[in-house]
Amino acid sequence: MEIPFEMLQADTLRRLVEEFVTRDGTDNGDLDHSLDDRVEAVMRQLRRGEAAIDFDPTTESCNIVPARPRQ
């Protein structure tokens, strides 16, 4: 189930994005970017509609995924 990022409080959204960008297995590329840089990159993707927050009610977990094309 997609959750519009605007529905989350700013601090909750920040913690969700921080958790996402610091997960084990996250590919941060060859360059060493700060946590703030990585968080801001994901926030830009959310604002542009390129990424979305997906909530799985079965596992009660969130993930940030590529946005589905709008039809």
CHARMM internal coordinates of N, CA and C (Angstrom, degrees):
IC EDIT
DIST 1 N 1 CA 1.4272
DIST 1 CA 1 C 1.5252
ANGL 1 N 1 CA 1 C 107.35
DIST 1 C 2 N 1.3257
ANGL 1 CA 1 C 2 N 116.44
DIHE 1 N 1 CA 1 C 2 N 126.75
DIST 2 N 2 CA 1.4585
ANGL 1 C 2 N 2 CA 120.56
DIHE 1 CA 1 C 2 N 2 CA -179.52
DIST 2 CA 2 C 1.5222
ANGL 2 N 2 CA 2 C 110.36
DIHE 1 C 2 N 2 CA 2 C -80.72
DIST 2 C 3 N 1.3230
ANGL 2 CA 2 C 3 N 115.33
DIHE 2 N 2 CA 2 C 3 N 133.78
DIST 3 N 3 CA 1.4576
ANGL 2 C 3 N 3 CA 122.18
DIHE 2 CA 2 C 3 N 3 CA 178.95
DIST 3 CA 3 C 1.5333
ANGL 3 N 3 CA 3 C 107.33
DIHE 2 C 3 N 3 CA 3 C -112.68
DIST 3 C 4 N 1.3364
ANGL 3 CA 3 C 4 N 118.21
DIHE 3 N 3 CA 3 C 4 N 118.20
DIST 4 N 4 CA 1.4663
ANGL 3 C 4 N 4 CA 118.96
DIHE 3 CA 3 C 4 N 4 CA 176.88
DIST 4 CA 4 C 1.5349
ANGL 4 N 4 CA 4 C 110.17
DIHE 3 C 4 N 4 CA 4 C -60.89
DIST 4 C 5 N 1.3231
ANGL 4 CA 4 C 5 N 116.30
DIHE 4 N 4 CA 4 C 5 N 129.94
DIST 5 N 5 CA 1.4678
ANGL 4 C 5 N 5 CA 119.77
DIHE 4 CA 4 C 5 N 5 CA -176.15
DIST 5 CA 5 C 1.5237
ANGL 5 N 5 CA 5 C 111.36
DIHE 4 C 5 N 5 CA 5 C -62.18
DIST 5 C 6 N 1.3235
ANGL 5 CA 5 C 6 N 117.34
DIHE 5 N 5 CA 5 C 6 N -25.97
DIST 6 N 6 CA 1.4582
ANGL 5 C 6 N 6 CA 121.15
DIHE 5 CA 5 C 6 N 6 CA 179.83
DIST 6 CA 6 C 1.5264
ANGL 6 N 6 CA 6 C 112.43
DIHE 5 C 6 N 6 CA 6 C -66.27
DIST 6 C 7 N 1.3137
ANGL 6 CA 6 C 7 N 117.20
DIHE 6 N 6 CA 6 C 7 N -19.24
DIST 7 N 7 CA 1.4658
ANGL 6 C 7 N 7 CA 120.80
DIHE 6 CA 6 C 7 N 7 CA -179.53
DIST 7 CA 7 C 1.5272
ANGL 7 N 7 CA 7 C 112.07
DIHE 6 C 7 N 7 CA 7 C -77.75
DIST 7 C 8 N 1.3227
ANGL 7 CA 7 C 8 N 117.42
DIHE 7 N 7 CA 7 C 8 N -16.05
DIST 8 N 8 CA 1.4628
ANGL 7 C 8 N 8 CA 120.84
DIHE 7 CA 7 C 8 N 8 CA -178.55
DIST 8 CA 8 C 1.5225
ANGL 8 N 8 CA 8 C 110.46
DIHE 7 C 8 N 8 CA 8 C -89.76
DIST 8 C 9 N 1.3243
ANGL 8 CA 8 C 9 N 115.51
DIHE 8 N 8 CA 8 C 9 N 145.11
DIST 9 N 9 CA 1.4565
ANGL 8 C 9 N 9 CA 119.63
DIHE 8 CA 8 C 9 N 9 CA 173.24
DIST 9 CA 9 C 1.5228
ANGL 9 N 9 CA 9 C 108.31
DIHE 8 C 9 N 9 CA 9 C -65.51
DIST 9 C 10 N 1.3247
ANGL 9 CA 9 C 10 N 116.73
DIHE 9 N 9 CA 9 C 10 N 151.33
DIST 10 N 10 CA 1.4655
ANGL 9 C 10 N 10 CA 122.05
DIHE 9 CA 9 C 10 N 10 CA -174.20
DIST 10 CA 10 C 1.5286
ANGL 10 N 10 CA 10 C 112.35
DIHE 9 C 10 N 10 CA 10 C -56.20
DIST 10 C 11 N 1.3324
ANGL 10 CA 10 C 11 N 117.71
DIHE 10 N 10 CA 10 C 11 N -43.35
DIST 11 N 11 CA 1.4649
ANGL 10 C 11 N 11 CA 119.06
DIHE 10 CA 10 C 11 N 11 CA -178.46
DIST 11 CA 11 C 1.5227
ANGL 11 N 11 CA 11 C 111.85
DIHE 10 C 11 N 11 CA 11 C -70.49
DIST 11 C 12 N 1.3133
ANGL 11 CA 11 C 12 N 117.51
DIHE 11 N 11 CA 11 C 12 N -34.32
DIST 12 N 12 CA 1.4664
ANGL 11 C 12 N 12 CA 121.59
DIHE 11 CA 11 C 12 N 12 CA 177.15
DIST 12 CA 12 C 1.5287
ANGL 12 N 12 CA 12 C 109.97
DIHE 11 C 12 N 12 CA 12 C -66.64
DIST 12 C 13 N 1.3199
ANGL 12 CA 12 C 13 N 116.51
DIHE 12 N 12 CA 12 C 13 N -44.38
DIST 13 N 13 CA 1.4566
ANGL 12 C 13 N 13 CA 121.14
DIHE 12 CA 12 C 13 N 13 CA 178.60
DIST 13 CA 13 C 1.5241
ANGL 13 N 13 CA 13 C 110.30
DIHE 12 C 13 N 13 CA 13 C -62.01
DIST 13 C 14 N 1.3063
ANGL 13 CA 13 C 14 N 116.67
DIHE 13 N 13 CA 13 C 14 N -44.13
DIST 14 N 14 CA 1.4753
ANGL 13 C 14 N 14 CA 120.89
DIHE 13 CA 13 C 14 N 14 CA 179.56
DIST 14 CA 14 C 1.5264
ANGL 14 N 14 CA 14 C 110.53
DIHE 13 C 14 N 14 CA 14 C -59.06
DIST 14 C 15 N 1.3441
ANGL 14 CA 14 C 15 N 117.11
DIHE 14 N 14 CA 14 C 15 N -46.03
DIST 15 N 15 CA 1.4737
ANGL 14 C 15 N 15 CA 119.83
DIHE 14 CA 14 C 15 N 15 CA -179.70
DIST 15 CA 15 C 1.5245
ANGL 15 N 15 CA 15 C 111.15
DIHE 14 C 15 N 15 CA 15 C -65.11
DIST 15 C 16 N 1.3186
ANGL 15 CA 15 C 16 N 117.45
DIHE 15 N 15 CA 15 C 16 N -38.28
DIST 16 N 16 CA 1.4619
ANGL 15 C 16 N 16 CA 120.99
DIHE 15 CA 15 C 16 N 16 CA 178.15
DIST 16 CA 16 C 1.5267
ANGL 16 N 16 CA 16 C 110.31
DIHE 15 C 16 N 16 CA 16 C -62.50
DIST 16 C 17 N 1.3296
ANGL 16 CA 16 C 17 N 116.93
DIHE 16 N 16 CA 16 C 17 N -46.48
DIST 17 N 17 CA 1.4663
ANGL 16 C 17 N 17 CA 120.22
DIHE 16 CA 16 C 17 N 17 CA -179.24
DIST 17 CA 17 C 1.5293
ANGL 17 N 17 CA 17 C 110.50
DIHE 16 C 17 N 17 CA 17 C -67.40
DIST 17 C 18 N 1.3282
ANGL 17 CA 17 C 18 N 117.71
DIHE 17 N 17 CA 17 C 18 N -40.51
DIST 18 N 18 CA 1.4691
ANGL 17 C 18 N 18 CA 120.19
DIHE 17 CA 17 C 18 N 18 CA 176.64
DIST 18 CA 18 C 1.5200
ANGL 18 N 18 CA 18 C 111.11
DIHE 17 C 18 N 18 CA 18 C -59.23
DIST 18 C 19 N 1.3167
ANGL 18 CA 18 C 19 N 116.63
DIHE 18 N 18 CA 18 C 19 N -45.13
DIST 19 N 19 CA 1.4705
ANGL 18 C 19 N 19 CA 120.16
DIHE 18 CA 18 C 19 N 19 CA 179.35
DIST 19 CA 19 C 1.5255
ANGL 19 N 19 CA 19 C 109.99
DIHE 18 C 19 N 19 CA 19 C -61.08
DIST 19 C 20 N 1.3187
ANGL 19 CA 19 C 20 N 116.83
DIHE 19 N 19 CA 19 C 20 N -40.94
DIST 20 N 20 CA 1.4570
ANGL 19 C 20 N 20 CA 121.65
DIHE 19 CA 19 C 20 N 20 CA -179.25
DIST 20 CA 20 C 1.5311
ANGL 20 N 20 CA 20 C 111.22
DIHE 19 C 20 N 20 CA 20 C -63.46
DIST 20 C 21 N 1.3302
ANGL 20 CA 20 C 21 N 117.64
DIHE 20 N 20 CA 20 C 21 N -47.29
DIST 21 N 21 CA 1.4679
ANGL 20 C 21 N 21 CA 119.66
DIHE 20 CA 20 C 21 N 21 CA -174.86
DIST 21 CA 21 C 1.5214
ANGL 21 N 21 CA 21 C 113.19
DIHE 20 C 21 N 21 CA 21 C -76.95
DIST 21 C 22 N 1.3324
ANGL 21 CA 21 C 22 N 117.96
DIHE 21 N 21 CA 21 C 22 N -10.80
DIST 22 N 22 CA 1.4717
ANGL 21 C 22 N 22 CA 120.14
DIHE 21 CA 21 C 22 N 22 CA 179.22
DIST 22 CA 22 C 1.5224
ANGL 22 N 22 CA 22 C 112.64
DIHE 21 C 22 N 22 CA 22 C -108.63
DIST 22 C 23 N 1.3144
ANGL 22 CA 22 C 23 N 118.09
DIHE 22 N 22 CA 22 C 23 N 7.27
DIST 23 N 23 CA 1.4666
ANGL 22 C 23 N 23 CA 120.64
DIHE 22 CA 22 C 23 N 23 CA 178.91
DIST 23 CA 23 C 1.5126
ANGL 23 N 23 CA 23 C 111.17
DIHE 22 C 23 N 23 CA 23 C -62.14
DIST 23 C 24 N 1.3309
ANGL 23 CA 23 C 24 N 115.75
DIHE 23 N 23 CA 23 C 24 N 149.39
DIST 24 N 24 CA 1.4631
ANGL 23 C 24 N 24 CA 120.55
DIHE 23 CA 23 C 24 N 24 CA 172.75
DIST 24 CA 24 C 1.5206
ANGL 24 N 24 CA 24 C 108.30
DIHE 23 C 24 N 24 CA 24 C -59.94
DIST 24 C 25 N 1.3173
ANGL 24 CA 24 C 25 N 115.01
DIHE 24 N 24 CA 24 C 25 N 137.50
DIST 25 N 25 CA 1.4575
ANGL 24 C 25 N 25 CA 119.54
DIHE 24 CA 24 C 25 N 25 CA 178.51
DIST 25 CA 25 C 1.5098
ANGL 25 N 25 CA 25 C 113.74
DIHE 24 C 25 N 25 CA 25 C 88.66
DIST 25 C 26 N 1.3420
ANGL 25 CA 25 C 26 N 117.54
DIHE 25 N 25 CA 25 C 26 N -2.13
DIST 26 N 26 CA 1.4606
ANGL 25 C 26 N 26 CA 119.76
DIHE 25 CA 25 C 26 N 26 CA 177.72
DIST 26 CA 26 C 1.5132
ANGL 26 N 26 CA 26 C 108.39
DIHE 25 C 26 N 26 CA 26 C -69.55
DIST 26 C 27 N 1.3304
ANGL 26 CA 26 C 27 N 115.78
DIHE 26 N 26 CA 26 C 27 N 127.39
DIST 27 N 27 CA 1.4627
ANGL 26 C 27 N 27 CA 120.79
DIHE 26 CA 26 C 27 N 27 CA 179.61
DIST 27 CA 27 C 1.5201
ANGL 27 N 27 CA 27 C 108.29
DIHE 26 C 27 N 27 CA 27 C -87.69
DIST 27 C 28 N 1.3217
ANGL 27 CA 27 C 28 N 116.00
DIHE 27 N 27 CA 27 C 28 N 109.38
DIST 28 N 28 CA 1.4573
ANGL 27 C 28 N 28 CA 120.40
DIHE 27 CA 27 C 28 N 28 CA -179.73
DIST 28 CA 28 C 1.5251
ANGL 28 N 28 CA 28 C 112.22
DIHE 27 C 28 N 28 CA 28 C -98.12
DIST 28 C 29 N 1.2986
ANGL 28 CA 28 C 29 N 117.83
DIHE 28 N 28 CA 28 C 29 N 9.43
DIST 29 N 29 CA 1.4515
ANGL 28 C 29 N 29 CA 121.02
DIHE 28 CA 28 C 29 N 29 CA 179.20
DIST 29 CA 29 C 1.5163
ANGL 29 N 29 CA 29 C 112.24
DIHE 28 C 29 N 29 CA 29 C 75.63
DIST 29 C 30 N 1.3093
ANGL 29 CA 29 C 30 N 114.97
DIHE 29 N 29 CA 29 C 30 N -170.73
DIST 30 N 30 CA 1.4612
ANGL 29 C 30 N 30 CA 120.44
DIHE 29 CA 29 C 30 N 30 CA -177.69
DIST 30 CA 30 C 1.5213
ANGL 30 N 30 CA 30 C 112.66
DIHE 29 C 30 N 30 CA 30 C -82.46
DIST 30 C 31 N 1.3051
ANGL 30 CA 30 C 31 N 117.86
DIHE 30 N 30 CA 30 C 31 N -21.75
DIST 31 N 31 CA 1.4586
ANGL 30 C 31 N 31 CA 120.69
DIHE 30 CA 30 C 31 N 31 CA -176.91
DIST 31 CA 31 C 1.5187
ANGL 31 N 31 CA 31 C 110.31
DIHE 30 C 31 N 31 CA 31 C -88.70
DIST 31 C 32 N 1.3005
ANGL 31 CA 31 C 32 N 114.91
DIHE 31 N 31 CA 31 C 32 N 147.54
DIST 32 N 32 CA 1.4500
ANGL 31 C 32 N 32 CA 120.21
DIHE 31 CA 31 C 32 N 32 CA 179.33
DIST 32 CA 32 C 1.5283
ANGL 32 N 32 CA 32 C 108.58
DIHE 31 C 32 N 32 CA 32 C -92.73
DIST 32 C 33 N 1.3377
ANGL 32 CA 32 C 33 N 116.89
DIHE 32 N 32 CA 32 C 33 N 104.78
DIST 33 N 33 CA 1.4578
ANGL 32 C 33 N 33 CA 122.59
DIHE 32 CA 32 C 33 N 33 CA -179.53
DIST 33 CA 33 C 1.5192
ANGL 33 N 33 CA 33 C 109.16
DIHE 32 C 33 N 33 CA 33 C -103.82
DIST 33 C 34 N 1.3216
ANGL 33 CA 33 C 34 N 115.89
DIHE 33 N 33 CA 33 C 34 N 146.21
DIST 34 N 34 CA 1.4568
ANGL 33 C 34 N 34 CA 120.17
DIHE 33 CA 33 C 34 N 34 CA 178.80
DIST 34 CA 34 C 1.5262
ANGL 34 N 34 CA 34 C 109.85
DIHE 33 C 34 N 34 CA 34 C -71.07
DIST 34 C 35 N 1.3111
ANGL 34 CA 34 C 35 N 115.09
DIHE 34 N 34 CA 34 C 35 N 162.47
DIST 35 N 35 CA 1.4680
ANGL 34 C 35 N 35 CA 120.42
DIHE 34 CA 34 C 35 N 35 CA 176.70
DIST 35 CA 35 C 1.5249
ANGL 35 N 35 CA 35 C 109.65
DIHE 34 C 35 N 35 CA 35 C -57.47
DIST 35 C 36 N 1.3150
ANGL 35 CA 35 C 36 N 117.37
DIHE 35 N 35 CA 35 C 36 N -44.52
DIST 36 N 36 CA 1.4695
ANGL 35 C 36 N 36 CA 120.38
DIHE 35 CA 35 C 36 N 36 CA 179.67
DIST 36 CA 36 C 1.5203
ANGL 36 N 36 CA 36 C 111.64
DIHE 35 C 36 N 36 CA 36 C -60.25
DIST 36 C 37 N 1.3305
ANGL 36 CA 36 C 37 N 117.82
DIHE 36 N 36 CA 36 C 37 N -39.83
DIST 37 N 37 CA 1.4670
ANGL 36 C 37 N 37 CA 121.32
DIHE 36 CA 36 C 37 N 37 CA 178.53
DIST 37 CA 37 C 1.5222
ANGL 37 N 37 CA 37 C 110.82
DIHE 36 C 37 N 37 CA 37 C -63.38
DIST 37 C 38 N 1.3309
ANGL 37 CA 37 C 38 N 116.16
DIHE 37 N 37 CA 37 C 38 N -44.24
DIST 38 N 38 CA 1.4744
ANGL 37 C 38 N 38 CA 119.91
DIHE 37 CA 37 C 38 N 38 CA -179.20
DIST 38 CA 38 C 1.5237
ANGL 38 N 38 CA 38 C 110.94
DIHE 37 C 38 N 38 CA 38 C -67.26
DIST 38 C 39 N 1.3270
ANGL 38 CA 38 C 39 N 117.14
DIHE 38 N 38 CA 38 C 39 N -40.38
DIST 39 N 39 CA 1.4610
ANGL 38 C 39 N 39 CA 120.67
DIHE 38 CA 38 C 39 N 39 CA 178.06
DIST 39 CA 39 C 1.5236
ANGL 39 N 39 CA 39 C 109.72
DIHE 38 C 39 N 39 CA 39 C -63.13
DIST 39 C 40 N 1.3176
ANGL 39 CA 39 C 40 N 117.17
DIHE 39 N 39 CA 39 C 40 N -45.81
DIST 40 N 40 CA 1.4632
ANGL 39 C 40 N 40 CA 120.19
DIHE 39 CA 39 C 40 N 40 CA -178.83
DIST 40 CA 40 C 1.5244
ANGL 40 N 40 CA 40 C 111.46
DIHE 39 C 40 N 40 CA 40 C -63.47
DIST 40 C 41 N 1.3224
ANGL 40 CA 40 C 41 N 118.16
DIHE 40 N 40 CA 40 C 41 N -36.36
DIST 41 N 41 CA 1.4691
ANGL 40 C 41 N 41 CA 121.07
DIHE 40 CA 40 C 41 N 41 CA 177.96
DIST 41 CA 41 C 1.5287
ANGL 41 N 41 CA 41 C 110.54
DIHE 40 C 41 N 41 CA 41 C -61.66
DIST 41 C 42 N 1.3309
ANGL 41 CA 41 C 42 N 117.04
DIHE 41 N 41 CA 41 C 42 N -43.05
DIST 42 N 42 CA 1.4730
ANGL 41 C 42 N 42 CA 120.22
DIHE 41 CA 41 C 42 N 42 CA 178.59
DIST 42 CA 42 C 1.5253
ANGL 42 N 42 CA 42 C 110.12
DIHE 41 C 42 N 42 CA 42 C -69.03
DIST 42 C 43 N 1.3234
ANGL 42 CA 42 C 43 N 117.61
DIHE 42 N 42 CA 42 C 43 N -39.54
DIST 43 N 43 CA 1.4621
ANGL 42 C 43 N 43 CA 120.40
DIHE 42 CA 42 C 43 N 43 CA 178.18
DIST 43 CA 43 C 1.5291
ANGL 43 N 43 CA 43 C 110.87
DIHE 42 C 43 N 43 CA 43 C -61.02
DIST 43 C 44 N 1.3257
ANGL 43 CA 43 C 44 N 117.68
DIHE 43 N 43 CA 43 C 44 N -40.06
DIST 44 N 44 CA 1.4741
ANGL 43 C 44 N 44 CA 120.55
DIHE 43 CA 43 C 44 N 44 CA 176.76
DIST 44 CA 44 C 1.5204
ANGL 44 N 44 CA 44 C 110.44
DIHE 43 C 44 N 44 CA 44 C -61.50
DIST 44 C 45 N 1.3411
ANGL 44 CA 44 C 45 N 116.63
DIHE 44 N 44 CA 44 C 45 N -41.64
DIST 45 N 45 CA 1.4643
ANGL 44 C 45 N 45 CA 119.84
DIHE 44 CA 44 C 45 N 45 CA 179.01
DIST 45 CA 45 C 1.5290
ANGL 45 N 45 CA 45 C 110.92
DIHE 44 C 45 N 45 CA 45 C -63.95
DIST 45 C 46 N 1.3186
ANGL 45 CA 45 C 46 N 117.51
DIHE 45 N 45 CA 45 C 46 N -39.47
DIST 46 N 46 CA 1.4597
ANGL 45 C 46 N 46 CA 120.68
DIHE 45 CA 45 C 46 N 46 CA 177.50
DIST 46 CA 46 C 1.5307
ANGL 46 N 46 CA 46 C 110.34
DIHE 45 C 46 N 46 CA 46 C -64.23
DIST 46 C 47 N 1.3277
ANGL 46 CA 46 C 47 N 117.03
DIHE 46 N 46 CA 46 C 47 N -46.70
DIST 47 N 47 CA 1.4703
ANGL 46 C 47 N 47 CA 120.83
DIHE 46 CA 46 C 47 N 47 CA -178.55
DIST 47 CA 47 C 1.5259
ANGL 47 N 47 CA 47 C 112.00
DIHE 46 C 47 N 47 CA 47 C -63.69
DIST 47 C 48 N 1.3330
ANGL 47 CA 47 C 48 N 117.20
DIHE 47 N 47 CA 47 C 48 N -36.02
DIST 48 N 48 CA 1.4671
ANGL 47 C 48 N 48 CA 120.94
DIHE 47 CA 47 C 48 N 48 CA -179.88
DIST 48 CA 48 C 1.5247
ANGL 48 N 48 CA 48 C 112.86
DIHE 47 C 48 N 48 CA 48 C -81.11
DIST 48 C 49 N 1.3235
ANGL 48 CA 48 C 49 N 117.02
DIHE 48 N 48 CA 48 C 49 N -6.26
DIST 49 N 49 CA 1.4557
ANGL 48 C 49 N 49 CA 119.79
DIHE 48 CA 48 C 49 N 49 CA -179.12
DIST 49 CA 49 C 1.5131
ANGL 49 N 49 CA 49 C 113.96
DIHE 48 C 49 N 49 CA 49 C 80.78
DIST 49 C 50 N 1.3267
ANGL 49 CA 49 C 50 N 117.25
DIHE 49 N 49 CA 49 C 50 N 15.26
DIST 50 N 50 CA 1.4596
ANGL 49 C 50 N 50 CA 121.55
DIHE 49 CA 49 C 50 N 50 CA 179.39
DIST 50 CA 50 C 1.5201
ANGL 50 N 50 CA 50 C 111.92
DIHE 49 C 50 N 50 CA 50 C -86.38
DIST 50 C 51 N 1.3249
ANGL 50 CA 50 C 51 N 116.80
DIHE 50 N 50 CA 50 C 51 N -19.98
DIST 51 N 51 CA 1.4658
ANGL 50 C 51 N 51 CA 122.52
DIHE 50 CA 50 C 51 N 51 CA 179.34
DIST 51 CA 51 C 1.5221
ANGL 51 N 51 CA 51 C 107.63
DIHE 50 C 51 N 51 CA 51 C -132.60
DIST 51 C 52 N 1.3236
ANGL 51 CA 51 C 52 N 115.30
DIHE 51 N 51 CA 51 C 52 N 160.17
DIST 52 N 52 CA 1.4620
ANGL 51 C 52 N 52 CA 121.17
DIHE 51 CA 51 C 52 N 52 CA -179.26
DIST 52 CA 52 C 1.5212
ANGL 52 N 52 CA 52 C 109.41
DIHE 51 C 52 N 52 CA 52 C -144.28
DIST 52 C 53 N 1.3243
ANGL 52 CA 52 C 53 N 114.89
DIHE 52 N 52 CA 52 C 53 N 158.12
DIST 53 N 53 CA 1.4625
ANGL 52 C 53 N 53 CA 120.76
DIHE 52 CA 52 C 53 N 53 CA 176.38
DIST 53 CA 53 C 1.5176
ANGL 53 N 53 CA 53 C 107.25
DIHE 52 C 53 N 53 CA 53 C -96.16
DIST 53 C 54 N 1.3127
ANGL 53 CA 53 C 54 N 115.06
DIHE 53 N 53 CA 53 C 54 N 124.50
DIST 54 N 54 CA 1.4604
ANGL 53 C 54 N 54 CA 121.56
DIHE 53 CA 53 C 54 N 54 CA -179.01
DIST 54 CA 54 C 1.5286
ANGL 54 N 54 CA 54 C 108.70
DIHE 53 C 54 N 54 CA 54 C -112.38
DIST 54 C 55 N 1.3285
ANGL 54 CA 54 C 55 N 116.39
DIHE 54 N 54 CA 54 C 55 N 125.55
DIST 55 N 55 CA 1.4663
ANGL 54 C 55 N 55 CA 121.63
DIHE 54 CA 54 C 55 N 55 CA 177.89
DIST 55 CA 55 C 1.5098
ANGL 55 N 55 CA 55 C 108.51
DIHE 54 C 55 N 55 CA 55 C -107.13
DIST 55 C 56 N 1.3338
ANGL 55 CA 55 C 56 N 116.17
DIHE 55 N 55 CA 55 C 56 N 129.16
DIST 56 N 56 CA 1.4609
ANGL 55 C 56 N 56 CA 122.41
DIHE 55 CA 55 C 56 N 56 CA 176.98
DIST 56 CA 56 C 1.5232
ANGL 56 N 56 CA 56 C 107.91
DIHE 55 C 56 N 56 CA 56 C -103.23
DIST 56 C 57 N 1.3420
ANGL 56 CA 56 C 57 N 117.94
DIHE 56 N 56 CA 56 C 57 N 108.02
DIST 57 N 57 CA 1.4598
ANGL 56 C 57 N 57 CA 119.96
DIHE 56 CA 56 C 57 N 57 CA -177.70
DIST 57 CA 57 C 1.5291
ANGL 57 N 57 CA 57 C 113.33
DIHE 56 C 57 N 57 CA 57 C -66.16
DIST 57 C 58 N 1.3181
ANGL 57 CA 57 C 58 N 117.93
DIHE 57 N 57 CA 57 C 58 N -24.44
DIST 58 N 58 CA 1.4593
ANGL 57 C 58 N 58 CA 120.88
DIHE 57 CA 57 C 58 N 58 CA 179.81
DIST 58 CA 58 C 1.5252
ANGL 58 N 58 CA 58 C 110.92
DIHE 57 C 58 N 58 CA 58 C -67.74
DIST 58 C 59 N 1.3279
ANGL 58 CA 58 C 59 N 115.68
DIHE 58 N 58 CA 58 C 59 N -46.74
DIST 59 N 59 CA 1.4649
ANGL 58 C 59 N 59 CA 119.96
DIHE 58 CA 58 C 59 N 59 CA -178.97
DIST 59 CA 59 C 1.5269
ANGL 59 N 59 CA 59 C 112.20
DIHE 58 C 59 N 59 CA 59 C -96.26
DIST 59 C 60 N 1.3314
ANGL 59 CA 59 C 60 N 115.58
DIHE 59 N 59 CA 59 C 60 N -5.97
DIST 60 N 60 CA 1.4635
ANGL 59 C 60 N 60 CA 122.16
DIHE 59 CA 59 C 60 N 60 CA -177.53
DIST 60 CA 60 C 1.5313
ANGL 60 N 60 CA 60 C 110.82
DIHE 59 C 60 N 60 CA 60 C 52.87
DIST 60 C 61 N 1.3245
ANGL 60 CA 60 C 61 N 115.07
DIHE 60 N 60 CA 60 C 61 N 46.61
DIST 61 N 61 CA 1.4546
ANGL 60 C 61 N 61 CA 120.70
DIHE 60 CA 60 C 61 N 61 CA -179.42
DIST 61 CA 61 C 1.5269
ANGL 61 N 61 CA 61 C 110.17
DIHE 60 C 61 N 61 CA 61 C -131.07
DIST 61 C 62 N 1.3280
ANGL 61 CA 61 C 62 N 114.44
DIHE 61 N 61 CA 61 C 62 N 157.50
DIST 62 N 62 CA 1.4655
ANGL 61 C 62 N 62 CA 121.48
DIHE 61 CA 61 C 62 N 62 CA 178.34
DIST 62 CA 62 C 1.5122
ANGL 62 N 62 CA 62 C 109.51
DIHE 61 C 62 N 62 CA 62 C -113.01
DIST 62 C 63 N 1.3075
ANGL 62 CA 62 C 63 N 114.42
DIHE 62 N 62 CA 62 C 63 N 152.15
DIST 63 N 63 CA 1.4466
ANGL 62 C 63 N 63 CA 121.07
DIHE 62 CA 62 C 63 N 63 CA 174.02
DIST 63 CA 63 C 1.5157
ANGL 63 N 63 CA 63 C 107.25
DIHE 62 C 63 N 63 CA 63 C -142.84
DIST 63 C 64 N 1.3065
ANGL 63 CA 63 C 64 N 116.82
DIHE 63 N 63 CA 63 C 64 N 154.55
DIST 64 N 64 CA 1.4557
ANGL 63 C 64 N 64 CA 121.26
DIHE 63 CA 63 C 64 N 64 CA 174.05
DIST 64 CA 64 C 1.5163
ANGL 64 N 64 CA 64 C 106.11
DIHE 63 C 64 N 64 CA 64 C -106.13
DIST 64 C 65 N 1.3151
ANGL 64 CA 64 C 65 N 114.99
DIHE 64 N 64 CA 64 C 65 N 124.01
DIST 65 N 65 CA 1.4591
ANGL 64 C 65 N 65 CA 121.96
DIHE 64 CA 64 C 65 N 65 CA -171.65
DIST 65 CA 65 C 1.5200
ANGL 65 N 65 CA 65 C 110.01
DIHE 64 C 65 N 65 CA 65 C -128.69
DIST 65 C 66 N 1.3463
ANGL 65 CA 65 C 66 N 118.00
DIHE 65 N 65 CA 65 C 66 N 161.20
DIST 66 N 66 CA 1.4602
ANGL 65 C 66 N 66 CA 118.98
DIHE 65 CA 65 C 66 N 66 CA 171.84
DIST 66 CA 66 C 1.5229
ANGL 66 N 66 CA 66 C 109.06
DIHE 65 C 66 N 66 CA 66 C -58.46
DIST 66 C 67 N 1.3122
ANGL 66 CA 66 C 67 N 116.37
DIHE 66 N 66 CA 66 C 67 N 139.97
DIST 67 N 67 CA 1.4642
ANGL 66 C 67 N 67 CA 120.68
DIHE 66 CA 66 C 67 N 67 CA -179.17
DIST 67 CA 67 C 1.5237
ANGL 67 N 67 CA 67 C 110.17
DIHE 66 C 67 N 67 CA 67 C -67.18
DIST 67 C 68 N 1.2974
ANGL 67 CA 67 C 68 N 114.61
DIHE 67 N 67 CA 67 C 68 N 146.18
DIST 68 N 68 CA 1.4638
ANGL 67 C 68 N 68 CA 120.37
DIHE 67 CA 67 C 68 N 68 CA 174.59
DIST 68 CA 68 C 1.5276
ANGL 68 N 68 CA 68 C 108.22
DIHE 67 C 68 N 68 CA 68 C -76.87
DIST 68 C 69 N 1.3234
ANGL 68 CA 68 C 69 N 116.86
DIHE 68 N 68 CA 68 C 69 N 143.12
DIST 69 N 69 CA 1.4690
ANGL 68 C 69 N 69 CA 118.22
DIHE 68 CA 68 C 69 N 69 CA 177.49
DIST 69 CA 69 C 1.5306
ANGL 69 N 69 CA 69 C 110.48
DIHE 68 C 69 N 69 CA 69 C -60.61
DIST 69 C 70 N 1.3256
ANGL 69 CA 69 C 70 N 115.45
DIHE 69 N 69 CA 69 C 70 N 135.75
DIST 70 N 70 CA 1.4799
ANGL 69 C 70 N 70 CA 120.83
DIHE 69 CA 69 C 70 N 70 CA 178.97
DIST 70 CA 70 C 1.5253
ANGL 70 N 70 CA 70 C 108.18
DIHE 69 C 70 N 70 CA 70 C -80.40
DIST 70 C 71 N 1.3198
ANGL 70 CA 70 C 71 N 115.56
DIHE 70 N 70 CA 70 C 71 N 137.86
DIST 71 N 71 CA 1.4775
ANGL 70 C 71 N 71 CA 119.37
DIHE 70 CA 70 C 71 N 71 CA 179.56
DIST 71 CA 71 C 1.4911
ANGL 71 N 71 CA 71 C 110.72
DIHE 70 C 71 N 71 CA 71 C -118.89
END
COOR INIT
IC SEED 1 N 1 CA 1 C
IC BUILD
